[in-house]
Amino acid sequence: MTIEDKVAAIVDRLLEKTLRNEIKWEQSFDGNFRYSFPDSSVEICREEPADGAVSLGVILYDGRGRQVDILWADRLNRRDELDRLFALAKKDALGLNEMVDTMLADLQRAS
C-alpha cells in the first residue's frame, strides 16, 4: 500500500468520524483545520490563489509539530472528500452549528 493509499484511507475515516460527530477539529493559526492524534496530527488545508484554482490537501505533522509531508487532493484522488471534510471541519472548529442554533432559539424567544 502506498503512502497515497494510506493517507486516502485516513481522509475517508476522518470524513466518516466527522459526519458521526466522533472527533473534534481545531482551527490552526493559518486558517486550516487540524485533528490531533496522540503522537501526530493531520491538517486539512485549502489554498485559493488569485487565479481561482482552489487546492485542497492533507498536511501531516509529527509529534513535535513539524510538517512531515503534504499530499494534494489530486495526488490522493480525494478532491470531493477533502472539499466536504474541510467544510465540516470548519463548521466544527468554529462552532457554526451551535451558533446558528443559538440564533434560532433567540429569534423564537423574541417572537
N, C-alpha and C positions, 0 to 999 in steps of 0.2 A: 504494500500500500504506500503510495507516495505521500509527501507532505501535503500536497494539494488535496488529496483524497481525505486525509485525516482532518485537515482544517475545514474542509467542506462538511464533514460529519459533525464537527464541533458547531459550525454555523447552524446546521439542521437541528441539533439538540438544544442549542440556545434558543432558537426560534420556538421549538416545542415548549420548553420550560417557561419562556416569556409569555406565550399565549395562555399557559395554565397558571400564571402568576406565581411561579415557584422560585423565581430568582429576582433579585433587586439590582437594578442598574444605577450607576452613578455617572454624573457628568464630569468629564475631565476638564482641565484648565483650557484646553484648546477647542472645546465645543464638541468633542467626540463623546461616545458613551462606553463606559467600562464595566466589565464584570470581573470580579476578582476571585481567584481560586486560592487555596492555602499557600501555594508556592509560585504562583504566576498570575497573570491576568491577560484579558483579551479586550481589545477596544474595537468598536465598530466605527469606522471613520467615513466621512463624506467630504469631498472636496468639490467646490463649484468654481472653477476658473472663469475668467472673463469670457472665454469662448462659449460658455454654456454647457459644455460636455461634463456632466456630473460623474465623478469617480467614487466608487464605494470600495472599501477594503476592510481587511482584518489586520490589526496590529497585535503582535504577540510580544509580551513583556515577561522577563524572568522575575524571580523572587526579589531582586533588588530594584525593580522598576526600570531596568534597562530595556530598550527596544531591541528585540532579537530579530524580528522579521516583519515584513508587511506583505500581505498577499491580496492583490486586487481582485475584484469580483469576476472579471473576465478570466483570470487565471484559475479561479475556483469553479467557474461555471455556476455561480450562485447569485447573479445580479438581482433577480426578483426577490429572493430570500433575504439578501442583505438590505435591500431597499425597505422591505417590510420590517425587518429586525431593527433597523436604525430608527424608523418611525415609532415602533413600540417601545424601544429602549428610551427614546427621548420623552415619550409620554410618562413612562415610569419614573425616570430620573428627575423630571421637572414637576412631578405630581399633578399633571394635567387633569387626569380623571377626577381626583379629589377636588381640585379647584373648580372644575365645571359642576360637580355635584353640589358643592357649597353654593355656587352662584344660583343654581336651580332652586335649592332649598330656600335661599334668601328671597328669591323672587316669588316663590309660592307663599312664604310668610307675609310678604308685602302686599299680596292681593287681597 
